[in-house]
């Protein structure tokens, strides 16, 4: 089965073709960073308009790269939530229209299920069951995964997700949009012994996350350390780098502690990292050290599959179409769609 996947949940337009026997045939991605950079964050209306402009041309480009035409596609998958409602509607409308025109089934895909299954685009693949850490700009979740669609939520973010805290702290430090990767680069220049930030909610039982207080701690540290206007520019920049280092370390260590707890609670020895923040180099290194040291395994996709992309949507859609899921000739989106509300699929590819 060849499935066309369309991702338009936020500020990236992704299109891909996945064949359940041959694997990923082609994928293209357009980022709206340039559109939103001057505003310091995503403007929903601008995001929707850019998806309108880019999605159909990207579909044509992706099919050409794969050496296929519309008649060669067996199904269409599109992101139906969670995300920005206007952006979601663009992808859903185009995906459903293409499926109707080609006479093939279409299936809505949960954005976070796409991220959760993205490591299965790689070899070796993680085997079920496993624990997944979904860590992105909008979500920080620990999920027990028995199979496709069989999910149990272990922990969730109570306020700012890790990626959101990265972006907000980067803005406090005067870094350009998107802030998360910029903060990680600045942290490379930081001194490890200058500051120690708290590891939020690790001194109590449970697997939930809270990063808003860590962001506030960074703000207060920045204000205190830079209160003297006479501090030389070079030293001011070093202080910012030290704060970035301490902040990143605190987030990473918090995630590691919670993941180890989740593995202990479930009895699993397999951890999957997915979502935009899972591309963070320090997080990958520290998680691998911690889990491998306890005879566990850590899986994560290559960086291009960590951020929003069409490949993960095409793959997840293929699993559901192969499992017999089809939708009536209509489309709907849900910007607050819950992962645990998805139907289970038994077939695995």
C-alpha positions, -999 to +999 in steps of 0.1 A: +000+000+000+013+034-010+000+062+012+004+100+007+008+118+040+001+155+046+012+174+077-001+210+083-007+211+121+014+243+128+041+261+109+056+234+086+041+219+055+052+183+051+043+158+024+055+122+019+048+089+002+052+057+022+050+022+008+045-005+034+068-029+015+095-005+001+095+021+029+096+058+025+097+067-012+099+105-010+093+134+014+094+172+012+092+198+038+086+236+038+093+255+069+076+288+077+104+301+100+109+331+077+072+340+078+070+341+116+105+352+126+097+389+127+068+382+151+088+360+175+063+332+172+037+315+151+009+337+138-020+312+131-036+332+103-003+335+084+004+298+090-029+288+074-024+310+044+010+297+038-003+261+040-029+270+013-001+283-009+024+254-004+006+221+002-006+213-034+027+222-050+045+201-024+022+172-032+031+175-069+068+177-061+067+147-037+049+125-063+075+135-089+104+127-066+088+093-060+083+087-097+045+083-091+012+098-103-020+102-084-033+069-098-005+051-080-016+062-046-037+037-025-046+060+004-042+095+018-034+104+054-037+139+068-031+154+103-064+161+119-052+173+153-040+185+177-028+218+163-039+251+149-074+247+137-070+268+105-038+250+096-054+216+102-084+224+080-061+232+051-044+198+051-076+179+059-095+196+030-067+190+005-061+154+017-098+145+016-103+161-018-073+143-033-086+110-019-120+116-034-106+126-068-083+095-069-110+072-056-090+059-026-096+059+012-085+087+034-077+086+071-072+113+098-039+109+118-032+122+153-002+144+152+014+129+183+008+094+171+028+103+141+057+115+163+053+084+185+057+060+155+084+081+137+113+059+150+097+030+131+108+047+099+144+037+109+162+004+113+163-012+137+128-005+148+116-006+184+094-035+192+062-034+212+056-028+240+076+003+249+075+036+268+075+068+246+086+103+257+068+127+234+086+160+238+079+190+216+068+226+217+033+218+227+036+185+245+057+167+271+041+133+276+051+098+288+030+071+271+030+033+276+026+018+241+013-017+237+006-015+200-007+010+175-036+027+191-032+010+225-018+038+246-019+046+283-009+081+295+016+079+323+025+116+326+017+149+310+028+185+311+008+206+336+018+239+322+046+248+298+059+218+277+096+214+275+099+228+240+077+258+250+100+265+280+130+263+257+115+289+233+104+313+261+137+311+279+155+317+246+134+348+241+144+360+276+180+356+266+175+377+234+179+348+210+162+348+176+131+326+167+129+296+168+145+298+202+149+262+213+177+252+188+194+286+194+194+281+232+210+246+227+237+262+206+244+289+231+245+263+259+275+247+241+295+278+253+283+276+289+303+268+319+289+237+338+298+249+373+283+284+372+246+278+380+225+249+391+188+251+382+161+230+400+148+198+385+110+205+387+087+179+403+114+153+407+113+154+445+078+139+446+061+108+432+045+109+398+053+113+361+038+147+353+059+176+342+060+213+349+085+237+333+070+271+338+087+276+371+121+267+355+115+295+330+108+319+359+139+307+377+159+315+345+144+350+344+152+358+380+188+345+375+192+366+344+179+398+361+201+392+392+233+385+373+229+413+348+217+440+372+250+458+371+250+479+339+288+481+341+293+444+333+315+441+302+297+429+270+318+397+268+310+387+304+273+394+299+273+371+269+291+344+290+265+347+317+238+342+292+256+311+279+260+298+315+223+303+321+214+285+288+237+256+299+221+253+334+186+256+319+192+229+293+208+206+319+178+210+342+153+201+315+174+171+303+179+157+338+142+161+346+133+142+315+158+115+323+146+110+359+110+108+348+118+083+320+136+060+343+107+061+367+083+053+338+104+023+327+105+010+363+067+015+367+059-004+335+087-030+336+097-020+301+133-018+290+126+001+258+123+038+255+113+058+224+121+095+221+101+115+197+090+151+189+110+182+181+129+184+214+141+148+209+166+162+183+185+179+212+220+164+213+225+166+250+191+149+257+200+120+234+234+115+249+223+117+285+192+095+279+214+069+261+239+069+290+212+066+317+190+039+300+218+018+284+235+017+318+205-002+331+204-027+302+177-007+284+174+005+248+167+039+235+153+046+200+148+079+183+144+091+146+169+111+127+165+148+133+146+154+101+119+131+114+118+147+149+103+179+138+069+180+121+070+161+088+048+143+063+068+110+066+055+102+101+019+110+090+022+088+059+036+059+081+010+063+108-018+065+082-005+034+065-008+014+097-044+025+102-054+019+065-037-016+066-056-023+098-089-016+080-097+019+093-115+041+069-135+072+073-168+084+056-167+110+028-163+140+051-136+156+071-132+171+105-104+183+127-099+185+164-073+209+177-074+193+212-076+156+201-065+133+229-040+105+220-057+080+243-090+084+224-076+067+193-089+033+182-065+004+184-051-012+153-038-048+155-020-051+122+017-040+124+039-032+094 
